[in-house]
Amino acid sequence: MNIYSILFVSIILCALYCCVILVFPETYKKTSAKTGINILIYLSVLSYCIALTLLYKYRNINILAKQIDAKVALIIILSITVLLFTVNILCPAFCIMVKQNRKETETATQFNRLIFQYKYQSDKRTESIKQLAVFQEVNKKFLCEYGIELYVPELIKQSNNVVHLAPEKLINTLEDYSIKILKETTDYMPNPFSNSSVVFSFGISTLLTLILSYVAIMP
């Protein structure tokens, strides 16, 4: 098997795996990072197609025609495939989810603070009602994601002034939700793909096997 075939098969495997990710349910699709990671995967598939085109065009150059033992070639194919996926998809997707989670944690902290001010700080209640009105307009997607998009407008609606508060049950419900959401976002461990840990461990073990194999046959 020559180097051209090794690279061609490796890139094809990466492109196919990207297509599988887009078709089948994955962990990241349940988060707000879905759009960003999907764009990343589309761009990766496009880059793989360009790379395959260039490889095919220059397939006859000497370095690509060099022959490699079939067993070694299989190990190299697996190593390149896992390395490409890790560098091109897994690491950027992880970074996207970390950045998104940081943003959601900040939003959850702000929401928790506003509910706290509304319930416990009467001198800041008027201000908190105004800020909650702005918050629910700006963060509609965030509220919908956690199923409280109807609670916040109702709290604002039933708070006519500093004295007239919304029902205690509604306030307590939102307080509980704000604490729960803040805890979830703080404790969240980003994992974009359900089998990413398996892929990562396989990649490490494959690379170690390859290195040890070369060390073993060195004079």
C-alpha positions in Angstrom: 0.0 0.0 0.0 1.4 3.4 -1.0 1.3 6.7 1.0 -1.4 8.1 -1.4 -3.7 5.2 -0.5 -3.1 5.6 3.2 -3.9 9.3 3.2 -6.9 8.8 0.9 -8.5 6.1 3.0 -7.8 8.1 6.3 -9.4 11.2 5.0 -12.4 9.2 3.6 -12.9 7.6 7.0 -12.9 11.0 8.7 -15.4 12.4 6.2 -17.7 9.4 6.7 -17.5 9.7 10.4 -18.4 13.4 10.2 -21.5 12.5 8.1 -22.4 9.8 10.7 -22.2 12.5 13.5 -24.6 14.8 11.5 -27.1 12.0 10.9 -27.3 10.3 14.3 -28.1 11.8 17.7 -25.2 13.2 19.6 -24.7 14.8 23.0 -23.9 18.3 21.6 -27.2 18.4 19.7 -29.1 18.8 23.0 -27.1 21.9 23.9 -27.0 25.5 22.6 -23.6 24.7 21.0 -25.4 22.6 18.3 -25.2 25.3 15.6 -21.6 26.1 16.1 -20.4 22.5 16.1 -22.6 21.6 13.0 -20.9 24.5 11.1 -17.5 23.2 12.3 -18.4 19.7 10.9 -19.6 21.1 7.6 -16.4 23.1 7.2 -14.4 20.0 8.1 -16.1 17.9 5.4 -15.5 20.6 2.9 -11.8 20.7 3.8 -11.6 16.9 3.5 -13.2 17.1 0.0 -10.6 19.7 -1.1 -7.8 17.6 0.4 -9.0 14.5 -1.5 -9.2 16.4 -4.7 -5.6 17.7 -4.3 -4.4 14.2 -3.4 -6.0 12.7 -6.5 -4.5 15.4 -8.7 -1.0 14.9 -7.4 -1.2 11.1 -6.7 1.7 10.3 -9.1 4.4 12.3 -7.4 7.2 10.1 -6.0 6.6 10.6 -2.2 2.9 9.6 -2.5 3.9 6.5 -4.6 6.2 5.2 -1.9 5.2 1.7 -0.8 4.6 0.8 2.9 4.1 -2.6 4.5 0.3 -3.5 4.7 0.3 -4.1 8.5 2.2 -0.9 9.2 -0.1 0.9 6.8 -3.3 -0.2 8.7 -1.8 1.2 11.9 -0.9 4.5 10.2 -4.4 4.8 8.7 -6.0 4.4 12.2 -3.6 6.8 13.7 -4.1 9.5 11.1 -7.9 9.1 11.2 -8.0 9.5 15.0 -5.5 12.3 15.0 -7.5 14.2 12.3 -10.7 13.7 14.2 -9.2 14.8 17.5 -7.5 17.9 16.1 -10.1 18.9 13.5 -13.4 18.1 15.3 -13.1 16.9 18.9 -10.9 19.6 20.3 -12.6 22.6 18.6 -16.0 21.2 19.5 -14.9 20.8 23.1 -13.7 24.5 23.1 -17.1 25.6 21.6 -19.0 23.8 24.4 -16.7 25.2 27.1 -17.2 28.8 25.8 -21.0 28.2 25.5 -21.1 26.8 29.0 -19.2 29.8 30.4 -21.7 32.1 28.8 -24.6 30.1 30.2 -23.1 30.1 33.7 -22.8 33.9 33.6 -26.5 34.1 32.5 -27.6 31.7 35.2 -25.6 33.7 37.8 -27.3 36.9 36.6 -30.8 35.2 36.8 -30.1 33.9 40.3 -29.0 37.3 41.5 -32.1 39.0 40.1 -34.5 36.5 41.7 -32.6 36.9 45.0 -32.9 40.7 44.8 -36.6 40.4 44.0 -37.4 38.1 46.9 -35.1 39.3 49.7 -34.0 42.9 48.9 -37.1 45.2 49.0 -35.0 48.3 48.3 -33.8 46.8 45.0 -37.1 45.2 44.0 -38.2 47.8 41.5 -34.8 47.7 39.8 -34.9 43.9 39.8 -38.3 43.9 38.1 -37.0 46.2 35.4 -33.9 44.1 34.9 -36.0 40.9 34.8 -38.1 42.4 32.0 -34.9 43.1 30.0 -33.4 39.7 30.9 -36.4 37.7 29.6 -36.3 39.6 26.3 -32.6 39.1 25.8 -32.4 35.5 27.0 -35.6 33.9 25.6 -33.6 31.0 24.3 -32.0 30.4 27.6 -35.4 30.4 29.5 -37.0 28.1 26.9 -34.1 25.7 27.2 -34.8 25.3 30.9 -38.6 25.4 30.6 -39.2 28.6 32.5 -40.1 31.0 29.6 -43.7 31.4 31.0 -42.7 31.9 34.7 -40.6 35.0 34.4 -43.2 37.1 32.4 -45.9 36.0 34.9 -43.7 37.1 37.8 -43.2 40.5 36.1 -46.9 40.8 35.3 -48.0 40.2 38.9 -45.5 42.6 40.4 -47.3 45.9 39.9 -45.2 47.7 42.4 -42.7 47.3 45.3 -45.4 46.4 47.7 -47.5 44.1 45.6 -45.5 40.9 45.1 -46.2 37.9 42.8 -47.6 34.8 44.6 -45.1 33.2 47.0 -45.4 29.9 45.2 -44.3 31.4 41.9 -41.4 33.3 43.6 -40.2 30.1 45.3 -40.5 28.1 42.1 -38.3 30.6 40.2 -35.8 30.7 43.1 -35.6 26.9 43.1 -35.1 26.9 39.3 -32.5 29.6 39.4 -30.4 27.6 42.0 -30.9 24.4 40.0 -29.9 26.0 36.7 -26.8 27.6 38.3 -25.7 24.3 39.8 -26.2 22.5 36.5 -24.2 25.0 34.5 -21.4 25.2 37.1 -21.1 21.4 37.4 -21.5 20.7 33.7 -18.7 18.7 32.0 -18.6 19.4 28.3 -18.6 16.2 26.2 -19.7 16.9 22.6 -19.8 13.3 21.4 -21.2 10.3 23.2 -18.1 8.2 22.2 -15.5 10.9 22.3 -13.8 9.4 25.3 -13.6 6.0 23.5 -12.1 7.7 20.4 -9.6 9.6 22.5 -8.4 6.6 24.5 -8.2 4.6 21.2 -6.2 7.3 19.6 -3.7 7.4 22.5 -3.4 3.6 22.7 -2.9 3.4 18.9 -0.2 6.1 18.9 1.6 4.4 21.8 1.4 1.0 20.0 2.9 2.6 16.9 5.7 4.2 18.8 6.5 1.1 20.8 6.5 -1.0 17.6 9.0 1.3 16.0 11.2 1.3 19.1 11.1 -2.5 19.2 12.3 -2.9 15.6 15.0 -0.2 15.9 18.6 -1.6 16.0 
